[in-house]
């Protein structure tokens, strides 16, 4: 029996939370509480690295799969697994959680034990979201994640923390309810088609869903994920949540939670509803481009460093959605890679802003200046993380943005051109912020006595900078495991509407692979052509579109148009009005066919000379 490593990843933080619950909360035990939480989160990170080392990068199949019946009567199971898309999101979660705990080492004193418990429970729920392959289980973890995040913002946040926490929970719950309805609808459709309820994601991929139903289900899923990303115009909760959250909350929120929205689009919305995805992809791309430019412009005018970084997330995650909406290999690979980049770069920026805020108790850009002479090591780390965020070649951000723009250009060059302006704007607001904070003269005396990086802060920033450089210099280490899984998702997403949108309306039609008028009898199931389906068994071999032959003698007709109506017409090679007498069989010309033996030799198109046989000329028009 293999070791259940994914279950261990989910359970270990819960075990740590239980251990913390048993420790008495007072000043004498504060160090013990911090150490237990840090050790547990570090063990989870080590386990994600072990998972990566054992992962087979050559296959697109889900690995380390565990399946156990949970509620068999409704087809609900504990079904977890990991592929190349979710693998590095697990590693990212494992990396950022201990760094978030370290960042709050000296800033969180109120209800420390409860704070650490919520961080560990949040980590468990986030891991559950990324490994769930049962839709009901996914929804349980999706909603469970909201509770600890709500309390982290609402209890340990800043002045408007309650407002920000309530806004966060209302926005995300509104989308979650719609997604739950769609999940239940999918289970009902599975029961109708197969006689049993199921929430198995892999079975849902093969479920035939009518196009109109896909439309509504896709909207329900996409809205929940768009709010979580957040995609413009559903982004208004994010700046408040980031500004009011403690540093640890901002790091986890930006680094991991926002990726759940883009992960949901890749894993669920697009492959489950491919016809609807193809319809809505251009609109999602448009909203993504608007978000890229809007987020950059609003970030440029922010006086608060934390709010500036929050709006930069709206812009950067717009690139991720643009890559997904491109629906090609480069775009999707770039989107998954950019999820990781954003977690590292933006998480690092929030960590650095938190360090500055802990020293000066302000996040206003105007309160700083000249820090490069005072805290050179902190400024050096700040510079590297800033450059990685704007996509400097050699750092992680460049690879993801390049792949996304390449994929977007293949899908729609206009969208790619507008999105490229976001790269320029990103460099503008990030470098301008960096210049105002770190260059110039020290105009505020409080800045002159700021201490440089402590040993704890070195421990936080060195891994962030190292990962940013590694992902920029050796991207194939990460892209190679991602590629097969991306190709698999694309194969599901790019299925034509004929496979899923025109779902069967009778048992015989379930296997129809073609668009067009569905066959109306069992004999038509093998028809390979679009158009009007044959209406008798004899038409099954017809290779042509158009009006099908209406008698067994027409089976060999190679031409479109009005089929011959007598055995003698079978050899006619021409379109038009078929000959109506044996003498016309050799006519090589289109037009009005001869109506008497005398016309057989006529080589000229147009009305034939008047003859007794032409009395019916006006009544026999060529049928197009």
N, C-alpha and C positions, 0 to 999 in steps of 0.2 A: 504494500500500500504506500503510495507516494505521500509525501508531506503536504498538507493543505496550505500552501504558502499564501494564497490569496485570502483565505479565511483568517490565517494568522495576522495578515496585515490589517484586517478589519477589527479583529478582536483585541490585538495587543494594546492599542490606545484606550480601549474600553477597560481593559484590565488595569492599565495605569491610572485611569480616572477613579476606579474603585479603590486602588491603593491610596490615592490622595485623599479620598473621602474618609479613610480610616485614620488619617494623620490629624492631630489636633492643630487648629489654626491659631497660632500666636507668634510673637516675634522670635521666640526661641526655636520654632520649627520652620521659620520662613525659608531658611537655606535648604532644609530637607525637602520641602515642597518643591522648590525650584529645581533641585537636583533630580528628584524622582521624575518630574515632568520632562526635563531635558534628556535624561537617560532613556526613557521610554520612547521619546520622539527620535532620538539618535538610533535606537535599535530598529525602529520602523524604517528609517532611511537606509540603514545597513541591509535590511531585508529587501528593500527595493533594488539595491545594487546587486544583491544575490540573484534576484529575479531577472535582472538584465543580463547577468553573466550566463544564466542558463537558458536564455531565450533563443530560439532558433530563428535567425533573421531571414532564412531562405523561404519560409512558408507564410502564407496569408491566413492560415487557419488560427482559430483561437487556441491558446495554449494554457496549461495549468488549469484546465477546466474542472469545475466541481459542480455536481448536480445532485440535489436531494429534494424529494417531494416535501412541500410545505403545507399547502392546502389543496390536496388532490382533487377534491370535488369541483374546484374552479380552475384546475390546471395551473395553479400557482406553485412555483418551485424556487428553491434557493439555487440559482444557476449563475455561476460567475466564470469569467475567463478573461484573458488579456491577449491583445494583438499589438501590432506595431504602433497603432494610433494611441492606444491607452497606456502602453508601456512607459513612455517617457513622461506622461502626465502623472503617473504614479511616482516616478523618480523625482519629478519637480515638487510634488506634494511632500514627499519625504525630506527633501532638501530644505524647503522654505519653513516648515513647521518648527524645527529646532532653532533656526535663525530668528524666527518671529519671537520665540520664547526668550532667546538671548537678548533681543532688542528691548524687551520689557523688563530686563533683570533689575534695573534700578529705578524704573519709572512707575511700576505698578506695585503698590503697597496695600491698597484697600482690597479686602476680600481676595487675597492672593490665591488661596486654595481653590476657590470657585473659578477664578480666572483660568488657572491651569487646567482644571477639569473641563471647562468649556472648550479650551483650545484642543485638548486631546479628543474630545467627543466630535468636534468639528473635523479633525483629521480623519477619524474613523468614517464619518459620513461621506467625506469627499472621496476617500478611497472606494467606498461602496458604490458611489455614482459611476466611477470610471471602470469598475469591473463587472457591473450587473449586466446580465444577458437575459433577464426576465423583466418584462416591462413593469410589472407590479412591484418587484423588488427595487427596480430603478427609481420608481416614484417614491417608495418609502424612504430611500436614502436621500433623494432630491429634497423632500420636505423636511427630513430630519436635520439636514444641514442648515436650514433656515433658523432653527431655534437657538443653537449656540451663537450664531453670528448676530442674531437680534440682541442677545444679552451682552455680547462683547461690545457692541456699539452703544447700547442703551445704558449700561452701568459704568463702563470704563472710558466712555467717550468724553468729548469736550462740552462746551456750554449748551449747544443745541442737540445734544445726543439723543434725547427722547424723540424729538421731531424726526431726526434722521433715521432712527431705528424703526419707527412706525412707518415712515415712507418706504423704507426698504422692504419691510414685511408685506405691506399692502400691494406694492407693485409685483413682487415675486409671487405672492399667493394668488393674485388675480390670474396670472399666466398659468400657474400650476393647476388651478381648477379646470381650466379649459383643456389642458393636456390630459388630465385624469379622465374627462369625458371622452376624449378621443381614444384613450387606451381601453376604456371599457367598451367603446364601440368596436374596436378591433377584435377584442375577445368575443364579442357577440357575433361578429361576422365569421370568425373562425369556427364558432359553434354551429352556425348555419351551414357553412361549407363542409365541415368535417364531422359534425355530430358530437363535438366535445369542446369545452372551453380551454383556452390556452393563452398564456402571456409570453410564451417562448419567442424571443426576438428572431431566432433563425427560422422558425416556422412562419412568423409574420412576414419575413422577406418574400416567401413564396405564395403568400395569400393573394388571390385575385381580388382587386378592389376596383369598383367602377370609378370612372374619371370624376364624376360629380362628388362622390364620397371622398375621393382623394383630395379634392379641392378643399373641403371643409376640414378634414383631418390634418392636412398639411398646415392650414392656417392656425389650428389650435396648437400644434406642436411648435411651429415656427414663432408664434407670438410668445410662448413661454420662453423659448430660447433667445429670442430677440431682446426681451426684457432683461434677461440675465447677462447678455453680452457686455454692455447694452448697445443696441443698434439705434441710431437716430431714427425716429424721434422719441424713443422709449428710454432715453438716457438720463432723464432729469433727477432720478433718485441717486445716481452714482456720485456726483460731486459732493452732495451733502453727506452721504455715507462715508466717503473717504476723508473729508475734512474733519468730521466729528469723531471718527473711529480712532482708537489708540493705534500706535505704530504697528503693533502685532496684528491688529485687525485689518489695517490697510494693506499690510504685506500679504496676508492670506487672501484678502478680498481681491486685490489686483492680481496676485500671482497665481491663484488657483481657482477661486470661485467664478470669476468671469469666464474662464476657459470652459466651464461646464456648458455655457450657452453655445459656444462654437463647436464643442465636442458633440453636443446634442444634435446640431444640424448635420454634422458628418455621419454620426452613428445612426440616428433615428429618422429625422425629417426627410432627408434627401433619398436614402435607399428604400424607405418604406413606401414613399409616395412619389415615384419617379416621374410620372406624367405631370403631376401638380408641381413638382420641383422644376421641371423644364419650363413650365409656364411662368412660375414666379421668380426664377433665377435672375432674369434681367431686371426685375423690380428690386430684388434684394441687392443686386450689384449697384443700382442707382442709389438706393438708400445708403449703401456702404460708402460710395464716393462722396455723397453729401456729408456723411458723418466724418470722413477723413478730412475734408476741407473745413467744415464747420468746427470740429473739435480743435483743429490746429489754430484757426483764427481766434476762437474764444480763449484758448490756452495762452495765446500771445499777449493778451491784455490782463491776465490775472496778476494781482499784486501778491497773492499767497502762493508760496512754492508748492504746497500740498495740493491746492486746487488746480494749479497749473499741471501737475503730474496727473491729476485725476482726469482732466480734459484731454490730456495726451493719450490716455487709455481709450477714450472714445475714438480718437483718430487712428491709433495703431490697431485697434481691434476691427475698425472698418476695413483695414487691409486684409485681415483674416477672413472676414465675410466675403470680401471681393474675390479672394482666391477660391473659396468654396463655391461661390456662384458661377465662377468660370467653368466649372464642371469638366476640367481636363487634368491630366496628370501633374503638370507643372503647378497649376493653380492650387490644387488640393494638397500636394506635397508642401508647397510654400506655406499654405494656411496652417497645416499641422506644425511645421517647423516654427512659424511665427508665434504660435501659441506658447511654445517653450521660450522663445526669445523674449516675448513680452513678460512672461513670468519672471525671468531672470533680470532683465533690464529695469522694468518698472518696479519690481519688488526691491531691487537694489536702490533705486532712486528714493523710494519711500523709507528704506532703512537709513539712508544718508540724511534725508530731511528730518527724520526722527532724531538722529544724533545731534544735528544742529539745534533742533527745538529743545532737546534736553539740556543743552548748554545755555541757550539764550531765552528759552521760554517764549519764543515768537517764531512765526513762519513767514513773516512779511519780508519780501525781497529788499525793500527799502531800508530795513534795519541792519543789513549786512553790507559787506564791501571790504576788499583788501584781505580776504582770508588766506590767500596763498602764502603770505608772509607769516601768518600766525599758526596755521594748521596745515602745513604742506602735504603731509601724508593723507589726511582726509580729503584735501583738494585733489590730489592725484587720483585717488579712488573715485571721487566725484567726476573727474574728467573722463576716465575710462568708461564708467557706467553711462554717462551722458552721450559719449560717442557711440556706444553700442546701441543706445536707444534711437539715435538718428540714422543708424545704418551705415556707419563708416566701414569700408572694405577692410577685411581682416578681423572684424568683430561679428558677433552673432546676428545682429539686426540686418546686415547687408544681405546675407544668404536668403533669409525668408522673404524680404521685400523684393529682391530680384526675381525669385521664382514666382511670386504672386503677380508681379507686373508682367512677366513673360506669359504666364497663363492667361491673364486678363487681356493682353494684347492679342493673343490667339482667338479669344472669344469675342472681343469687341475693342478695337483699337481706340475708339473715342473714350471709353471708360478708363482704359489704361493711361491715356494722356492726361485726363483730369486727375486721376489718382496720383500720378507722378508729381503733380504740384504739391501734394501733401508731403512728399519727401522733402521738398525745398522748404515748405513752411515749418516742418518739424525741426529742421536744422536751425531755422531762424529763431523760433521761440526758445528752443533748448539752449543754444549757444548764447543768446541774449541774456537769458536767466543766469547761466553760468558766469558770464562776464560781469554782471552786476553784483553777484554774490561774492565772487572770489578775486576780482581785479580792482584796480584803483587804490586809493588811499583808505586807511582805516579811519573812518569818520565817526565811528561810535566807540567810545572808550571801553564799553563792555566787551567788544570784540577782541580787543588787544590782549586780554587775559584768558582767552579760550584755550583749553588744553587740547592737545592733538589726540590721535587715536590711542585708546587704551588697549590692553591685551585682549579683553573681551570683544572690543570693536574690530580689532584685527582678525579675530576668529570669525566674525560675521562677514567682513568684506572680502577677505582673501578667497573663499569659495565662490562668491558671486563673480568677482573679476576673473578668476581662473576658468569658470564655466563659460563666461562670455567670450574669452579668447579661444578656448578649445572649440566651441561651436562655430566660431568664425574661421579658424584655421583648418580644422578637420571636420567639416560638416558631414562627410560620408559616414562617420561613425554613427551618426544619428539618422541620416537619410536612408541608409541601407535597410535597417529594420522597418522603417516606415513605409517604404515603397510598395512591397507586396500587399500590405493591408489597404493602402490607398487605392491600388489598382482594383482590388476586390470591391471596395466601396463604389468606385467609379463604374465597375461592371454592373452593379445593382442599380446605380443611379441613372446610368445612360440607357437603360432598357427603354425601347420605344413604347409609345402609348399602347401599341397593339398587344403587348404582353400583359399590361396591368390595367390601363385605362378603360379599354373596351372589355370589361370583364364579361364572363359568360352569362348569358341569360337563360340558358338551358344546359343540362349536363353535357350534351353533345358538343357545345361550343367551347368548353373549357380549354381544349387543346389548340384552339385556333391561334396561329401566330401572326395573322395578318390584319392590317387595318382595312377599313372598308365596310361593306355590308356583310354582316356575319352570315354564315351559312344557316339555312333554315331547315336542313334535313341532314341526317347522318352521312348521306353520300357526299355532302359538300365539304366535309372536314379536311379533305386533302387538297382543296383548292389553293394554289399558290398565288393567285392574282387578286389584285384589288378590283373593285368595280362591282357590277351586278353579278351576284353569284348565280351559278347554273341552277336551273330549275328542274332538271331531270338527270337521272344517272348517266345518260349518254354524254352530258356536257363536261364531265369531270376532267377530261384530258385537254380541254381547251386551253391553249397557252396565251390567249390574247385578251386584252381588256375590251370593254365595249359591250354591245348587246350580244348575249350568248346565243348560240345556235338553238333553234327550237325543234330540231328533229335529229334523229340519229345519223342521217346522211351528212349533216354539216360538220361532223367531228373533225374532219381533216382540213377544214377551211383555215388558211393561214392569215387571212386578212380581217381587219376591223371593218365595221360598217354593218350594212344590212346583210344578214346571212342569206345564203341561197335558200330558195324555198322548194326546190325539186332536186332529185338525184343528179340531173344533168348539170347542175351549177357547181358541183363539187370541185371541178378543176379550174374555176374562174380565178385568175390571179389579180383581178382589178377590184378597186373599191368602186362604189357607186351603185346604180340600180342594176341588179343582176339580170342576166338574160332570162327571158321568160319562155324561150322555146329552144329546142335542141340546136337549131341553127346558130344561136348566139354564142355557143360555148367557145368558139375560137376568137371572139372579138378581143383585140388587144387594146382598145381605147377606152378611156373613161368618158363619161358623159351620158347622153341619152342613148341607150342601147337600141340597136336596130330592132324593128318590130316585124320585119318580113324577110324572107330569104334574100330578097334583092339587096338589102342593106349590109349583108355580111362583109362585102369587100370594101365598104366605105372607110377610108383612112382618116377622114377629117372629123374633128370634134364639132359639136354644134348640132342644131336641129337637122334631122335628115329630110331629104326631099319628100314632098307630099306623095303619099301612095295610099292605097286602100288600107295597108297595115298600120298607117300612122294616125288613124282616127282616135286612138286612145292616148296620143302624145301628151295632151294637157292633163290627163288624169294620172299619168305615171311619171311622177317627179322623182328626181334622185333624192334618196334619203341620206342625209349626212351621217 
